[in-house]
Each structure stands twice: as C-alpha cells, then as structure tokens.
C-alpha cells in the first residue's frame, strides 16, 4: 500500500515496517594436483570437485500510516487545505525463502615440453556442472529439475624461438536446452602469430624494436542461453476446454472437450553460433617507452534464438514456436597505447584506449513491410527510429499546404513532419531510422601521470560518441502525465508563442526549440519520437584528477614513519557535451535518473 512516487521519504523510511533477511552460503572445493613426469616428462594432472549450497529466508512486516497532502492553494481564511491520499493499514507479515545447490567436476591434463627451440603445449579439459533449485519451486515441474551441462575442451600450442606461434583450440559442449541430436556443439578455433622483432635482421639492425607481433585468429563460439525458456523441444498439452465435439442431436448437449497444445514444440532449436575473426598488432619500442596494441575484429552471429511472432495464421498454430532465425554482424577496432618518458627528474606516462564498433542485423524474425526502410534487417541492433521533423507549422496556410498528419489535432506552433513515402499522409509508415543507437558505438579514454620529486599528478578523461537517444516524459513534455512533476529548467525557453499572446510576431518562430504549449496526452502530435526530440549522446568527462605530495623519507625517519602522502582527488569535475539537460552517459530519456556525483576529497595517508 502507498502512493507511488508521491510517497513522503520520511514515511517510507521510518513508518512502514521492516524486513528481516537471513542468508547462508557454503562453498566447498577439493583439488588434486599430480605430477605425472614418471609417465611422460612434462605431463601434469589437475582435478577439482565442488559442492556449493545457498539458502536465504526473508520475513516482511509492513504497515502504512494515514497520509494527507497539503494542497497548493489555501482556503479563504488562509488556512492549509489537506486532502487524504492514503488510508492506514495495520501491520502485516509475509515470508519467503530461496535455495539452490551447485555441483561441478573439472579434470585437466597439461603437457608442456621444449626440444631446443621448439616449445609445445597441450591441454585437455573435461567439465560438468549441475545447478538445482531446492526451495520456492512453485508448481512447474521443470523448476525442480537440475540444470546441467558438460563439455570437453582441448588446446595445442606451438612456438619456435618465441618467433612463430600456432594454436588450435576446440570445445565440444553439451546443453540440456536442446533435443537429442542437437545437444552437443563443436566449436574450433585456430590462431597464429609472428613476432617480427625476434628475427635476426631486426635484432641486429633495429634494436630499438622490443616487440613487433602480428597475429590472427579465427574461431567459433556457441551460446545456449534461451532467455530462461527451458526445454523448448518439448510440447505442452492443455485439456481445459480446448474445443471438442458435440455428439448429441439438436436440442441436447453431449459436448466432450478435447486436448490441445498450449505450447508447440521446437525440436530443431540448437546452438547459436558466433564466428569470430581478429587481426592484431602488438608493438613495443625504445625499451618499452612506447607500447601499443591494435585489434581489428569481425563477429558474425548466426542462429540467434527468437520467437516466430510473425508466422501467418493459416499455419494453424495456437502458440508461438521458436527457432534459430536471427543473424547479426559486428565489426570494429580496439586499441590502446602507453608512452613513458623520463625528463631529468620528471617521469611522464601518457596512456589511452579506444573502441569503435558497428553492427548490422543480417536476418531476424520480422513482418514483411511495403517500405524496406521500416525493416530491422540491414540496420543496427536497437537502431533509434522516429519521424523526421521539419520544424514547426508557421500558420494555418502552412498546415493546409502540407500533408495530413494523423496524430490528433494540431495547429500553428506544432511539430511538422516529413512525408517519407510521399502518399500525402503522415502516419507510422513514415517512421524511419534516425540517429544512431543509445549504446555508444565509440568509447575512448586517455590519461596522464606525472611525478617530480615528491609531487604526483594523475588525470583521467573518459568519453563516448556515435550515440543518440530520444527525450520524453513529464520532465520534458509540459502538462503531461497529470499535474505531478516539473519541467526541467531551460526546456521552455525561446518556445513558440502565438503573437496574440506575446504581442510580438517574432515569437511565432517555426525553428523554435520547443513547440506550442498544450495540454495533451502522451500520444499527441507533438509527443512522438522524432528528430525534434532526438539528442546527441556524445560526451567527454574529466573522470578523475588526483594531485598529491609525498614527504621525503629523510624527514619521516626522524619521526618513525614509513610514508606520508597528502592528496586531493576530484571526481567527475567537468563534462563537455552538446546535451546539457542531464548526464548524457545515462542515456536516460526521461531525465529522472540520479545524476553522477561531483566530489572533491582532501586526504592524508600515513604508513607507520
């Protein structure tokens, strides 16, 4: 019981009862390590068995006091007016419990051997695991069945003089989620590398190159996560009034209901497969004063598990089956660098990293559309979509000369949209891909550290780009979602205002940043996802600034101390971003997420 987000926080914290929680977690692990050199030189065995249990209990004792709200206006005598918003409730009690058990077994053989300049490594690993819920199972029989998987993995590695490398890996893994014949998947991988810095002509002529390694890998990885849908290959029968047949003559009732599928089986569902490729460069120069790692990657996921929501009705199914029908391709670059230099007594370190990626939906279960731009295929995962805004309607002549908009009544000062398909009507057929995705496609950071005598300065910047998000909600749209909530400061500045109200024709600006004020519902003409409300999510933040001074040891020895450091740390001090209303890193469309805390800390660190 309560009043949602209008609850008095003091009441919620002190007047509504309390909870009691008990938790115990026991983890056991037995490991055996055995050197098998008496059989084969370089051979070892490692085995482990684990048995973990987890149990928790919870008792909730809740009550609620009577609550009154002071209205915004007073009576004619100037007294507060109170409205009852919540009646009292007596103390109630409820309890719950949870528990689980985990068992696992791992056995591994390792072989490492060197013959002159040839280095060989072979690993073979077997594992199996069982997870069982022991409490709060409900009525579904599947909840009491242990979740099991097992697998066999191996690796063979070879390198010659730490110059040429070749690796082969495989995984043969089984999952309970798939039907017999589809439970096990084979996932191989190969990789090779060439450390050019180990070549004699580099060692003799370019000694300033410490490492120059080029590497490439290709492999497959499986995924059996079905989003909690266990045993999709099994069908479910429901006998509760699933049709039937009337066996009696007219005027009599001899109807006998039949059985039917409440969930049709998907017997051919199997592993989702990801094919991964990576081309990388590892570089270290001038006694490691400069080091860099760069990777170009490409991942292609096929057989992505999803429901078949768009099968035609004439197929005759009464439930939604699932299948491996999705495919996504991702590619990008990832890199980092470090520079370290000594200038007399000043030591400087500069480092940075960057990840740039892009994905594309190759295939998925979706309904065919007359307009290809409305398909998800060919666009990014979670691509933002909306109408294209052309500004605001200038006057009624502008409205009469524009395509008809079907999102409710509109007038001058309201948002004007583009007729993408050219049919003279603005509706959901004109929704297109706009902007990017709310998840940044570019993430980067850079920082520096400087030390001189006892002084040290550390700075870290963090940034993101290639992202966009819509803003909406009661903090953005004036007079929506009832009277509760306030509009964020700055949103209504320079809005479109009728000249009849302002007395100034200049306020009827068709390029104003905010449309005509109106009292409307969330789905009105002005309150739809469009480029008008689309914002750029890029930002650069000074994440951390640390300035300190460590007292000389000669001074500290006299007072019997090992070290004393005085420091000042600033966190989230500055953010540069085109979006100013709230923290763009949250990509919160409503602006209701608690903001990041900006802090400055002064400290003294003493070691005796």
Beta strands, then each sheet from edge to edge (+ up, - down):
strand 1: 17-35
strand 2: 43-64
strand 3: 67-74
strand 4: 80-86
strand 5: 89-115
strand 6: 118-133
strand 7: 147-160
strand 8: 164-175
strand 9: 184-195
strand 10: 209-223
strand 11: 236-238
strand 12: 245-246
strand 13: 255-256
strand 14: 260-263
strand 15: 272-285
strand 16: 290-307
strand 17: 322-343
strand 18: 346-363
strand 19: 383-386
strand 20: 389-392
strand 21: 404-405
strand 22: 415-417
strand 23: 425-426
strand 24: 432-437
strand 25: 442-452
strand 26: 455-465
strand 27: 468-470
strand 28: 534-536
strand 29: 539-550
strand 30: 563-576
strand 31: 599-607
sheet 1: 1+ 2- 5+ 6- 7+ 8- 9+ 10- 15+ 16- 17+ 18- 25+ 26- 29+ 30- 31+
sheet 2: 3+ 4-
sheet 3: 11+ 14-
sheet 4: 12+ 13-
sheet 5: 19+ 24-
sheet 6: 20+ 22-
sheet 7: 21+ 23+
sheet 8: 27+ 28-
end
